[in-house]
């Protein structure tokens, strides 16, 4: 397959390219487009054939549900059963990096939802994504635009490396702003009323969600492995995900103990290190990949996937990184990194 690459900086002057991309989607083809979180691999969300092409292009298991993207939050009513809590979430966070899992309507095929009776809905806050979705009269199903299991792409170069020849069009819209995939919540109810189940943490934190819904329950799979036979209810719940080729080990200990361990490892073996800026003066310069300052979680989130890909090119025997704190935005980093490391955590 020949893959076209459209480089777009202003969607207002790229109407021809965006209409061509929408036509490709309408005919069942695949289009990669930028969002504020990461790049998405798009297909017609109402087409089982398009969903199967997405799974094939990524090498992704077909039981791993896809997210459908809409131009306006109100469009979710066409494809899912929403309600008052969804509307409050939409008013607070959409367009933006929030995905809501809702009971699906019949026109959404099970191929899109991974066989589930629910569908994940998101309205992205990116001018190119918005312009593309406006050209479509259907939702666009789009997981991250990487080969399954690899770090998610935050620049078009990552997409081209993974998917050139596997998709029809790649829209290069520059670097993603956030760098981690969207927060995913599921609307649930029990005898005490409605509540949110957090399935995947992201830039919209648990504290922010509680401003809209007082009760937010963190799904066990956010911090732990899925149980044997347990189905993923949303993307990003698999045991190993976002993973570099080099084994990644997360270090859990005081800053002093972690630094001493890294110094010892550098003296004994070839290793790549995702380090804090404060640590650079105390480590050998070879194969260091600064993630930002220790307390700057926003920068760490922004550059994580890109640095995992860069560090993977070193050919080192092992890759080390700090275990993030599992709260606030740190919970999103923790969630991604334990999967990238296949839950390999070393106490130091």
Residue frames as qw, qx, qy, qz and C-alpha x, y, z in Angstrom:
[[0.000, 0.888, 0.460, 0.000, 0.00, 0.00, 0.00],
 [0.374, 0.377, -0.033, 0.847, 1.26, 3.49, -0.87],
 [0.318, -0.707, -0.493, 0.394, 0.87, 5.90, 2.05],
 [0.207, 0.735, 0.126, 0.634, 0.32, 9.59, 1.35],
 [0.449, -0.415, -0.412, 0.675, 1.69, 12.08, 3.89],
 [0.038, 0.831, 0.274, 0.483, -0.07, 15.44, 4.26],
 [0.437, -0.163, -0.385, 0.796, 1.85, 18.03, 6.29],
 [0.149, -0.770, -0.427, -0.451, -0.69, 20.47, 7.69],
 [0.290, -0.027, -0.441, 0.849, -0.01, 23.44, 9.94],
 [0.303, 0.194, 0.232, -0.904, -3.31, 25.30, 9.43],
 [0.338, 0.326, 0.883, 0.023, -6.47, 23.30, 8.70],
 [0.323, 0.756, 0.272, -0.500, -8.12, 26.43, 7.26],
 [0.310, 0.710, -0.441, -0.453, -5.70, 26.37, 4.32],
 [0.034, -0.254, 0.953, 0.161, -5.66, 22.58, 3.95],
 [0.688, 0.191, 0.300, -0.632, -9.30, 22.02, 3.06],
 [0.713, 0.412, -0.460, -0.332, -8.45, 19.97, -0.05],
 [0.303, 0.316, -0.874, 0.211, -6.22, 17.55, 1.90],
 [0.317, -0.029, 0.718, -0.619, -8.73, 17.18, 4.73],
 [0.749, 0.282, 0.058, -0.596, -11.58, 16.47, 2.30],
 [0.628, 0.387, -0.660, -0.144, -9.44, 13.85, 0.58],
 [0.063, 0.220, -0.881, 0.413, -8.66, 12.25, 3.95],
 [0.543, 0.109, 0.487, -0.675, -12.37, 12.22, 4.85],
 [0.759, 0.359, -0.278, -0.467, -13.16, 10.61, 1.49],
 [0.396, 0.334, -0.849, 0.099, -10.60, 7.88, 2.23],
 [0.207, -0.045, 0.791, -0.573, -12.31, 7.21, 5.57],
 [0.659, 0.246, 0.155, -0.693, -15.73, 7.21, 3.91],
 [0.738, 0.372, -0.478, -0.298, -14.57, 4.51, 1.49],
 [0.958, -0.278, -0.066, -0.031, -13.28, 2.32, 4.32],
 [0.652, 0.460, -0.351, 0.490, -9.63, 3.38, 4.25],
 [0.669, -0.559, -0.281, 0.401, -7.33, 4.33, 7.13],
 [0.226, 0.792, -0.061, 0.564, -6.11, 7.83, 8.00],
 [0.601, -0.328, -0.408, 0.604, -3.68, 8.76, 10.78],
 [0.006, 0.813, 0.150, 0.563, -4.36, 12.17, 12.32],
 [0.294, 0.193, -0.549, 0.758, -2.94, 14.23, 15.20],
 [0.457, -0.758, -0.414, -0.213, -4.78, 14.87, 18.45],
 [0.170, -0.838, 0.308, -0.418, -3.80, 16.78, 21.56],
 [0.816, -0.454, 0.346, -0.092, -2.91, 13.49, 23.30],
 [0.448, -0.299, 0.729, 0.423, -1.16, 11.23, 20.72],
 [0.343, 0.267, -0.555, -0.709, -1.64, 10.44, 17.04],
 [0.683, 0.132, 0.583, -0.419, -4.69, 8.31, 16.19],
 [0.055, -0.090, 0.866, 0.488, -5.16, 5.63, 13.53],
 [0.473, 0.278, 0.303, -0.779, -8.59, 6.40, 12.13],
 [0.047, -0.140, -0.883, -0.446, -11.24, 4.36, 10.33],
 [0.480, -0.331, -0.292, -0.758, -15.02, 4.61, 9.93],
 [0.200, -0.196, 0.772, -0.571, -16.37, 3.79, 13.39],
 [0.734, 0.170, 0.290, -0.590, -19.61, 2.41, 11.93],
 [0.753, 0.447, -0.427, -0.226, -17.85, -0.07, 9.64],
 [0.889, -0.346, 0.299, 0.014, -16.85, -3.51, 10.89],
 [0.839, 0.406, 0.042, 0.359, -14.54, -3.84, 7.88],
 [0.189, 0.823, -0.246, 0.475, -12.74, -0.60, 8.79],
 [0.621, -0.665, 0.344, -0.234, -12.33, -1.80, 12.39],
 [0.960, -0.040, 0.224, 0.166, -10.79, -5.03, 11.15],
 [0.619, 0.638, -0.082, 0.451, -8.38, -3.02, 8.97],
 [0.201, -0.842, 0.315, -0.388, -7.35, -0.98, 12.02],
 [0.831, -0.431, 0.344, -0.064, -6.63, -4.13, 14.01],
 [0.907, 0.265, 0.144, 0.293, -4.66, -5.60, 11.09],
 [0.376, 0.803, -0.157, 0.435, -2.62, -2.43, 10.51],
 [0.325, -0.765, 0.412, -0.373, -1.63, -2.25, 14.19],
 [0.538, 0.137, -0.819, 0.148, -1.30, -5.97, 14.77],
 [0.298, -0.262, 0.479, -0.783, -3.73, -5.40, 17.64],
 [0.043, 0.211, 0.967, -0.133, -5.94, -8.04, 19.30],
 [0.220, -0.378, -0.513, -0.739, -9.53, -7.64, 18.10],
 [0.483, -0.627, -0.609, 0.059, -10.88, -7.88, 21.68],
 [0.362, -0.323, -0.210, 0.849, -9.14, -4.59, 22.56],
 [0.228, 0.810, 0.535, -0.073, -11.89, -1.96, 22.08],
 [0.371, 0.308, 0.210, 0.851, -11.51, 1.13, 19.91],
 [0.019, -0.562, -0.362, 0.743, -12.46, 4.71, 20.80],
 [0.330, 0.656, 0.528, 0.427, -14.82, 6.56, 18.47],
 [0.247, -0.277, -0.071, 0.926, -14.08, 10.25, 17.91],
 [0.172, 0.776, 0.596, 0.117, -16.82, 12.82, 17.28],
 [0.284, 0.493, 0.089, 0.817, -16.75, 16.45, 16.18],
 [0.313, -0.492, 0.154, -0.797, -19.08, 17.64, 18.96],
 [0.114, -0.119, 0.879, -0.448, -19.87, 16.02, 22.34],
 [0.625, 0.199, 0.309, -0.689, -23.62, 16.04, 21.57],
 [0.626, 0.350, -0.564, -0.409, -23.01, 13.64, 18.67],
 [0.020, -0.209, 0.945, -0.250, -22.44, 10.87, 21.23],
 [0.583, 0.170, 0.485, -0.629, -26.24, 10.56, 21.49],
 [0.708, 0.414, -0.336, -0.462, -26.33, 9.08, 17.97],
 [0.606, 0.355, -0.711, 0.035, -24.02, 6.22, 18.89],
 [0.341, -0.029, -0.808, 0.480, -24.51, 5.67, 22.64],
 [0.433, -0.749, -0.467, -0.183, -27.00, 6.03, 25.46],
 [0.301, 0.430, -0.331, 0.784, -25.71, 9.06, 27.34],
 [0.496, -0.672, -0.540, 0.098, -27.54, 10.88, 30.14],
 [0.187, -0.972, -0.037, -0.137, -27.08, 13.76, 32.55],
 [0.666, -0.604, 0.283, 0.334, -23.72, 12.69, 33.98],
 [0.668, 0.226, 0.399, 0.586, -22.25, 12.38, 30.47],
 [0.200, 0.850, 0.253, 0.416, -23.51, 15.88, 29.65],
 [0.418, -0.901, 0.098, 0.058, -21.88, 17.29, 32.80],
 [0.731, -0.297, 0.385, 0.479, -18.58, 15.61, 31.90],
 [0.537, 0.508, 0.407, 0.537, -18.84, 16.91, 28.35],
 [0.024, -0.963, -0.143, -0.228, -19.51, 20.45, 29.54],
 [0.533, -0.797, 0.227, 0.169, -16.49, 20.33, 31.84],
 [0.550, -0.461, 0.589, 0.370, -13.92, 18.50, 29.71],
 [0.571, 0.298, 0.650, 0.404, -14.94, 18.32, 26.03],
 [0.846, 0.419, -0.303, 0.129, -13.47, 18.94, 23.58],
 [0.221, -0.759, 0.563, -0.241, -10.48, 17.57, 25.44],
 [0.333, 0.364, -0.869, 0.039, -8.54, 14.52, 26.61],
 [0.492, -0.064, 0.688, -0.529, -11.48, 12.61, 28.11],
 [0.416, 0.007, -0.791, -0.448, -13.07, 9.40, 26.83],
 [0.553, -0.107, 0.485, -0.669, -16.37, 8.17, 28.27],
 [0.116, -0.009, -0.973, -0.200, -17.52, 4.55, 28.04],
 [0.529, 0.115, 0.226, -0.810, -21.27, 4.30, 27.48],
 [0.622, 0.243, 0.739, -0.087, -23.85, 1.65, 26.48],
 [0.085, -0.188, 0.596, 0.776, -23.66, 1.46, 22.69],
 [0.660, 0.410, 0.156, -0.610, -26.46, 1.84, 20.18],
 [0.863, 0.169, 0.475, 0.026, -27.04, -0.88, 17.60],
 [0.614, 0.787, -0.047, 0.029, -25.47, 1.00, 14.68],
 [0.058, -0.775, 0.627, -0.051, -22.02, 0.74, 16.29],
 [0.870, 0.158, -0.454, -0.108, -20.64, -2.70, 15.28],
 [0.840, -0.528, 0.114, 0.049, -19.17, -5.10, 17.81],
 [0.805, 0.281, -0.025, 0.522, -15.97, -5.11, 15.73],
 [0.131, 0.734, -0.135, 0.652, -15.45, -1.49, 16.84],
 [0.531, -0.677, 0.217, -0.462, -16.19, -2.17, 20.52],
 [0.118, 0.411, -0.884, 0.189, -14.11, -5.34, 20.82],
 [0.430, -0.230, -0.863, -0.133, -17.30, -7.38, 21.28],
 [0.100, -0.250, -0.634, 0.725, -18.54, -5.26, 24.20],
 [0.012, 0.743, 0.651, 0.155, -22.01, -3.74, 24.63],
 [0.209, -0.867, -0.103, 0.441, -20.33, -0.43, 25.46],
 [0.615, 0.586, 0.125, 0.513, -18.59, 2.10, 23.26],
 [0.475, -0.503, -0.102, 0.715, -15.87, 4.59, 24.21],
 [0.298, 0.845, 0.333, 0.296, -16.55, 8.15, 22.97],
 [0.468, -0.465, -0.020, 0.751, -14.14, 11.09, 22.76],
 [0.332, 0.909, 0.210, 0.139, -14.23, 14.60, 21.29],
 [0.715, -0.090, -0.031, 0.693, -10.62, 15.68, 20.69],
 [0.054, -0.957, -0.079, 0.273, -9.38, 19.22, 21.23],
 [0.472, -0.295, 0.480, 0.678, -7.04, 19.60, 18.25],
 [0.367, 0.594, -0.055, -0.714, -7.73, 21.89, 15.28],
 [0.276, 0.320, -0.776, -0.468, -6.73, 19.31, 12.65],
 [0.018, 0.181, 0.976, -0.123, -8.68, 16.49, 14.31],
 [0.281, 0.536, 0.485, -0.632, -11.68, 18.80, 14.65],
 [0.357, 0.530, -0.323, -0.699, -11.48, 19.85, 10.99],
 [0.188, 0.149, -0.926, -0.293, -11.22, 16.25, 9.81],
 [0.091, 0.316, 0.895, -0.302, -14.14, 15.09, 11.95],
 [0.327, 0.538, 0.205, -0.750, -16.25, 17.98, 10.67],
 [0.354, 0.390, -0.594, -0.608, -15.76, 16.64, 7.14],
 [0.179, -0.016, -0.981, -0.067, -17.08, 13.21, 8.19],
 [0.621, -0.263, -0.096, -0.732, -20.74, 12.27, 8.65],
 [0.904, -0.200, -0.376, -0.018, -19.74, 9.33, 10.86],
 [0.546, -0.781, 0.302, 0.012, -17.62, 8.82, 13.98],
 [0.572, 0.602, -0.546, 0.109, -13.95, 7.96, 13.46],
 [0.912, -0.406, 0.015, 0.061, -12.67, 4.96, 15.42],
 [0.455, 0.728, -0.383, 0.340, -9.05, 5.59, 16.32],
 [0.825, -0.485, -0.052, 0.286, -6.62, 3.84, 18.65],
 [0.238, -0.808, 0.359, 0.401, -3.08, 5.21, 18.92],
 [0.731, 0.651, -0.149, -0.139, -1.25, 5.09, 15.57],
 [0.100, -0.641, 0.761, -0.004, 1.55, 2.70, 16.51],
 [0.618, 0.088, -0.772, -0.120, 2.24, -0.98, 16.04],
 [0.753, -0.553, -0.204, -0.292, 0.53, -2.81, 18.87],
 [0.850, -0.384, -0.168, 0.320, 2.57, -2.81, 22.07],
 [0.548, 0.230, -0.053, 0.803, 5.03, -0.10, 21.02],
 [0.138, -0.438, -0.328, 0.825, 5.14, 3.37, 22.60],
 [0.325, 0.798, 0.502, -0.076, 2.35, 5.59, 21.33],
 [0.509, 0.306, 0.225, 0.772, 3.37, 8.16, 18.67],
 [0.133, -0.798, -0.306, 0.501, 3.57, 11.84, 19.55],
 [0.106, 0.643, -0.353, -0.671, 5.11, 13.01, 16.24],
 [0.811, 0.462, -0.058, -0.355, 4.43, 11.91, 12.66],
 [0.307, 0.592, -0.745, -0.024, 7.93, 10.43, 12.34],
 [0.372, -0.170, 0.854, -0.321, 6.93, 7.74, 14.87],
 [0.739, 0.373, 0.358, -0.432, 3.84, 6.95, 12.81],
 [0.601, 0.654, -0.387, -0.248, 5.77, 6.77, 9.54],
 [0.031, 0.485, -0.868, 0.103, 8.30, 4.39, 11.14],
 [0.424, 0.015, 0.836, -0.349, 5.52, 2.08, 12.35],
 [0.550, 0.475, 0.613, -0.311, 2.73, 2.33, 9.79],
 [0.294, 0.603, -0.397, -0.627, 4.02, 3.55, 6.43],
 [0.296, 0.187, -0.861, -0.369, 2.69, 1.10, 3.86],
 [0.072, -0.273, -0.932, 0.228, -0.06, -0.06, 6.24],
 [0.143, 0.688, 0.500, -0.506, -2.38, 2.97, 6.02],
 [0.469, 0.690, 0.429, 0.346, -3.69, 5.19, 3.22],
 [0.136, 0.810, -0.012, 0.570, -2.91, 8.65, 4.65],
 [0.573, -0.406, -0.393, 0.594, -0.81, 10.11, 7.45],
 [0.025, 0.914, 0.136, 0.382, -1.56, 13.70, 8.45],
 [0.597, -0.049, -0.330, 0.730, 1.53, 15.32, 9.98],
 [0.178, -0.878, -0.259, -0.361, 0.30, 18.02, 12.33],
 [0.073, 0.682, -0.469, 0.556, 3.42, 18.46, 14.45],
 [0.267, 0.105, -0.848, 0.446, 4.07, 17.34, 18.00],
 [0.480, -0.599, -0.612, -0.189, 1.26, 16.31, 20.33],
 [0.166, -0.727, 0.205, -0.634, 0.69, 18.73, 23.21],
 [0.738, -0.530, 0.233, -0.346, 0.00, 16.29, 26.06],
 [0.249, 0.541, -0.803, 0.010, 1.89, 13.15, 25.06],
 [0.166, 0.014, 0.952, -0.258, -0.24, 10.59, 26.95],
 [0.192, -0.353, -0.775, -0.487, -3.53, 9.09, 25.78],
 [0.390, -0.485, -0.093, -0.777, -6.85, 10.37, 27.07],
 [0.282, -0.101, 0.750, -0.590, -8.36, 9.67, 30.47],
 [0.461, -0.173, -0.726, -0.480, -11.02, 6.95, 30.16],
 [0.311, -0.047, 0.658, -0.684, -13.99, 6.68, 32.52],
 [0.261, -0.281, -0.861, -0.334, -17.01, 4.39, 32.55],
 [0.447, -0.307, 0.121, -0.831, -20.40, 5.50, 33.84],
 [0.375, -0.123, -0.913, 0.101, -21.62, 3.05, 36.49],
 [0.506, -0.450, 0.019, -0.736, -24.47, 2.86, 38.99],
 [0.359, -0.105, -0.892, 0.254, -25.16, 1.01, 42.24],
 [0.317, -0.680, -0.659, 0.051, -27.59, 1.36, 45.15],
 [0.327, -0.618, -0.192, 0.689, -25.90, 4.64, 46.11],
 [0.342, 0.865, 0.083, -0.359, -26.34, 6.21, 42.69],
 [0.746, 0.634, -0.064, 0.193, -24.13, 7.00, 39.70],
 [0.490, -0.733, 0.341, 0.325, -20.36, 7.00, 39.88],
 [0.551, 0.730, -0.388, -0.119, -17.33, 6.93, 37.58],
 [0.900, -0.241, 0.270, 0.242, -14.93, 4.05, 37.18],
 [0.111, 0.843, -0.444, -0.284, -11.50, 5.24, 36.05],
 [0.965, 0.183, 0.176, 0.063, -10.25, 2.74, 33.45],
 [0.717, 0.241, 0.029, 0.653, -7.22, 4.68, 32.22],
 [0.263, -0.810, -0.152, 0.501, -5.74, 7.78, 33.87],
 [0.539, 0.502, 0.255, 0.626, -4.61, 10.72, 31.78],
 [0.218, 0.278, -0.102, 0.930, -4.27, 14.49, 31.82],
 [0.520, -0.504, -0.101, -0.682, -7.72, 14.85, 33.38],
 [0.176, 0.246, -0.844, 0.444, -6.94, 13.67, 36.90],
 [0.348, -0.438, -0.825, 0.082, -9.09, 11.96, 39.49],
 [0.139, -0.431, -0.396, 0.799, -9.28, 15.22, 41.46],
 [0.191, 0.144, -0.303, -0.923, -10.62, 17.02, 38.39],
 [0.366, -0.232, -0.806, -0.404, -13.22, 14.30, 37.79],
 [0.277, -0.440, -0.758, 0.395, -14.48, 14.52, 41.37],
 [0.065, 0.247, 0.101, -0.962, -15.43, 18.14, 40.69],
 [0.480, 0.031, -0.458, -0.748, -18.12, 16.76, 38.35],
 [0.831, -0.237, -0.437, -0.251, -18.91, 13.41, 40.00],
 [0.441, -0.734, 0.399, -0.327, -18.19, 13.08, 43.70],
 [0.811, -0.273, 0.518, -0.025, -17.47, 9.34, 43.55],
 [0.586, 0.634, -0.480, -0.155, -14.65, 8.10, 41.30],
 [0.876, -0.298, 0.379, -0.005, -13.50, 4.49, 41.69],
 [0.159, 0.677, -0.663, -0.276, -10.12, 3.48, 40.27],
 [0.953, 0.145, -0.171, -0.202, -10.33, 0.16, 38.41],
 [0.782, -0.478, 0.355, 0.181, -7.83, -2.41, 39.76],
 [0.813, 0.321, 0.275, 0.400, -6.30, -2.80, 36.28],
 [0.161, 0.964, -0.094, 0.192, -5.07, 0.81, 36.41],
 [0.250, -0.784, 0.547, -0.152, -2.37, -0.21, 38.90],
 [0.606, -0.252, 0.753, -0.038, -2.30, -3.98, 38.53],
 [0.060, 0.145, -0.848, -0.507, -2.43, -6.68, 35.86],
 [0.723, -0.025, -0.213, -0.656, -5.69, -7.93, 34.38],
 [0.651, -0.215, 0.687, -0.240, -6.77, -11.21, 35.96],
 [0.145, -0.087, 0.911, 0.376, -6.58, -14.38, 33.85],
 [0.104, 0.478, 0.844, 0.219, -9.51, -14.38, 31.44],
 [0.019, 0.744, 0.358, -0.564, -10.50, -10.78, 32.29],
 [0.487, 0.607, 0.418, 0.469, -11.42, -8.75, 29.21],
 [0.260, -0.127, -0.057, 0.956, -10.07, -5.22, 28.70],
 [0.143, 0.764, 0.590, -0.221, -12.92, -2.71, 29.05],
 [0.211, 0.958, -0.038, -0.188, -10.91, 0.03, 27.38],
 [0.702, 0.568, -0.272, 0.333, -7.65, 0.55, 25.49],
 [0.127, 0.683, -0.498, 0.519, -4.43, 0.50, 27.51],
 [0.733, -0.472, 0.293, -0.392, -5.40, -2.22, 29.99],
 [0.925, 0.207, -0.313, 0.058, -3.21, -5.00, 28.61],
 [0.819, -0.489, 0.008, 0.301, -0.39, -6.48, 30.75],
 [0.514, -0.299, 0.303, 0.745, 2.38, -5.20, 28.44],
 [0.337, 0.849, 0.381, 0.142, 1.83, -2.06, 26.39],
 [0.062, 0.989, -0.129, 0.038, 3.75, 0.99, 25.20],
 [0.808, -0.462, 0.274, 0.241, 6.88, -1.15, 25.46],
 [0.217, 0.783, -0.537, -0.226, 10.38, -0.55, 24.06],
 [0.864, 0.248, -0.437, -0.014, 12.38, -3.49, 22.72],
 [0.321, 0.358, -0.674, 0.561, 15.02, -3.10, 25.43],
 [0.510, -0.508, -0.680, 0.140, 13.81, -4.42, 28.82],
 [0.101, -0.648, 0.100, -0.748, 12.60, -1.50, 30.95],
 [0.544, -0.328, -0.666, 0.392, 13.08, -1.63, 34.74],
 [0.216, -0.810, -0.103, -0.536, 11.39, 0.89, 37.04],
 [0.469, 0.120, -0.600, 0.637, 13.36, 1.90, 40.14],
 [0.506, -0.739, -0.298, -0.331, 11.60, 2.36, 43.45],
 [0.685, -0.284, -0.344, 0.576, 13.59, 4.01, 46.23],
 [0.195, -0.856, -0.108, 0.467, 14.75, 7.31, 47.69],
 [0.474, 0.872, -0.122, -0.012, 16.34, 9.76, 45.21],
 [0.176, -0.758, 0.628, 0.005, 19.73, 9.10, 46.83],
 [0.667, -0.138, 0.732, 0.003, 19.42, 5.32, 46.58],
 [0.738, 0.599, 0.309, -0.019, 18.20, 5.44, 42.97],
 [0.287, 0.905, -0.313, -0.020, 21.09, 7.72, 41.96],
 [0.362, -0.584, 0.727, 0.008, 23.64, 5.47, 43.67],
 [0.767, 0.162, 0.621, -0.015, 22.16, 2.44, 41.90],
 [0.628, 0.772, 0.097, -0.019, 22.33, 4.18, 38.50],
 [0.029, 0.856, -0.515, -0.034, 25.95, 5.19, 39.06],
 [0.554, -0.322, 0.768, 0.009, 26.83, 1.60, 39.89],
 [0.761, 0.415, 0.498, -0.029, 24.98, 0.23, 36.85],
 [0.446, 0.880, -0.144, -0.073, 26.66, 2.71, 34.50],
 [0.163, -0.724, 0.669, 0.043, 30.05, 1.50, 35.76],
 [0.531, -0.172, 0.829, -0.032, 29.20, -2.15, 35.15],
 [0.468, 0.356, 0.784, 0.200, 27.04, -2.39, 32.02],
 [0.001, 0.121, 0.415, 0.902, 25.57, -0.67, 28.98],
 [0.012, 0.592, 0.763, -0.259, 22.32, 0.90, 30.09],
 [0.005, 0.486, 0.303, 0.820, 19.96, 3.61, 28.90],
 [0.215, -0.395, -0.639, 0.623, 18.56, 5.88, 31.60],
 [0.103, -0.732, -0.384, -0.553, 15.46, 8.09, 31.64],
 [0.482, -0.242, -0.466, 0.702, 16.71, 10.51, 34.26],
 [0.098, -0.929, -0.320, 0.161, 15.69, 13.76, 35.95],
 [0.378, 0.824, -0.113, 0.406, 17.48, 16.95, 34.94],
 [0.424, -0.821, 0.320, -0.210, 18.82, 17.23, 38.49],
 [0.896, -0.259, 0.340, 0.118, 20.64, 13.90, 38.09],
 [0.732, 0.657, -0.055, 0.171, 22.59, 14.75, 34.93],
 [0.079, 0.839, -0.482, 0.241, 25.65, 16.27, 36.70],
 [0.552, -0.479, 0.643, -0.231, 26.02, 13.07, 38.75],
 [0.871, 0.176, 0.458, -0.017, 25.84, 10.52, 35.89],
 [0.385, -0.189, 0.611, 0.665, 27.95, 9.71, 32.85],
 [0.353, 0.439, -0.105, -0.819, 26.63, 11.48, 29.76],
 [0.175, 0.132, -0.865, -0.452, 26.31, 8.34, 27.65],
 [0.324, -0.321, -0.839, -0.298, 22.73, 7.16, 26.93],
 [0.012, -0.362, -0.582, 0.728, 21.03, 9.64, 29.25],
 [0.064, -0.481, -0.606, -0.631, 17.52, 10.76, 28.29],
 [0.003, 0.088, 0.473, -0.876, 16.29, 13.64, 30.49],
 [0.085, -0.559, -0.801, -0.195, 12.54, 13.51, 31.18],
 [0.170, -0.774, -0.137, -0.594, 12.42, 16.90, 32.89],
 [0.089, -0.466, 0.578, -0.663, 12.71, 18.05, 36.48],
 [0.105, -0.065, -0.955, 0.268, 11.73, 15.63, 39.24],
 [0.193, 0.440, 0.643, -0.596, 8.52, 17.48, 40.10],
 [0.347, 0.406, -0.249, -0.808, 7.57, 18.49, 36.54],
 [0.533, 0.163, 0.827, -0.072, 5.11, 15.71, 35.75],
 [0.559, 0.726, 0.176, -0.360, 3.62, 17.61, 32.80],
 [0.258, 0.733, -0.574, -0.260, 6.96, 17.62, 30.97],
 [0.302, -0.259, 0.918, -0.010, 7.57, 13.99, 31.91],
 [0.618, 0.417, 0.621, -0.243, 4.20, 13.01, 30.43],
 [0.468, 0.797, -0.096, -0.370, 4.85, 15.05, 27.30],
 [0.287, 0.694, -0.640, -0.163, 8.16, 13.40, 26.47],
 [0.672, -0.283, 0.664, -0.167, 7.78, 9.86, 27.88],
 [0.868, 0.332, 0.366, -0.040, 6.82, 7.96, 24.72],
 [0.511, 0.826, -0.228, 0.065, 9.26, 9.85, 22.52],
 [0.139, -0.723, 0.658, -0.157, 12.14, 9.15, 24.93],
 [0.800, -0.106, 0.578, -0.120, 11.23, 5.45, 25.19],
 [0.814, 0.563, 0.133, 0.050, 11.62, 5.26, 21.42],
 [0.280, 0.858, -0.397, 0.164, 14.90, 7.20, 21.43],
 [0.438, -0.580, 0.663, -0.177, 16.40, 5.16, 24.27],
 [0.905, 0.119, 0.392, -0.112, 15.39, 1.99, 22.46],
 [0.683, 0.711, -0.154, 0.058, 17.77, 2.90, 19.62],
 [0.160, -0.815, 0.549, -0.094, 20.86, 2.69, 21.85],
 [0.794, 0.214, -0.569, -0.017, 21.06, -1.08, 21.81],
 [0.185, -0.517, 0.650, -0.526, 21.69, -1.08, 25.57],
 [0.307, -0.044, -0.949, 0.060, 21.16, -4.25, 27.58],
 [0.217, -0.599, -0.725, 0.263, 18.63, -2.60, 29.89],
 [0.009, -0.560, -0.142, -0.816, 16.69, 0.66, 30.31],
 [0.314, -0.376, -0.668, 0.560, 16.08, 2.28, 33.70],
 [0.136, -0.554, -0.200, -0.797, 13.52, 4.87, 34.77],
 [0.128, -0.101, 0.613, -0.773, 12.06, 6.20, 37.99],
 [0.132, -0.488, -0.862, -0.041, 8.80, 4.72, 39.29],
 [0.106, -0.441, -0.092, -0.887, 6.39, 7.70, 39.25],
 [0.189, 0.070, 0.675, -0.710, 4.18, 8.59, 42.22],
 [0.034, -0.355, -0.874, -0.330, 0.70, 7.03, 41.69],
 [0.005, 0.727, 0.549, -0.413, -1.34, 10.18, 42.28],
 [0.174, 0.769, -0.055, -0.613, -2.43, 13.24, 40.28],
 [0.623, 0.662, -0.325, -0.262, -0.86, 13.26, 36.83],
 [0.100, -0.515, 0.850, -0.053, 1.70, 10.82, 38.27],
 [0.697, 0.098, 0.651, -0.285, -1.01, 8.14, 38.20],
 [0.742, 0.634, 0.004, -0.218, -1.15, 8.40, 34.40],
 [0.265, 0.716, -0.645, 0.017, 2.64, 8.13, 34.17],
 [0.429, -0.307, 0.813, -0.248, 2.65, 5.21, 36.60],
 [0.796, 0.307, 0.416, -0.314, -0.04, 3.42, 34.58],
 [0.680, 0.686, -0.230, -0.119, 1.86, 3.75, 31.29],
 [0.137, 0.700, -0.690, 0.123, 5.27, 2.94, 32.71],
 [0.577, -0.236, 0.746, -0.236, 4.33, -0.23, 34.59],
 [0.847, 0.411, 0.297, -0.156, 2.92, -1.56, 31.31],
 [0.485, 0.786, -0.382, 0.004, 5.95, -0.44, 29.32],
 [0.049, -0.574, 0.784, -0.232, 8.05, -2.31, 31.88],
 [0.702, -0.107, -0.669, -0.221, 5.70, -5.34, 31.98],
 [0.677, -0.685, -0.068, -0.260, 5.32, -4.58, 35.72],
 [0.803, 0.049, -0.315, 0.504, 9.08, -4.97, 36.36],
 [0.223, -0.900, 0.107, -0.359, 9.81, -2.86, 39.46],
 [0.736, 0.075, -0.475, 0.477, 13.11, -3.07, 41.36],
 [0.476, -0.875, -0.089, -0.005, 13.46, -1.85, 44.93],
 [0.624, 0.425, -0.292, 0.588, 16.77, -0.06, 45.49]]
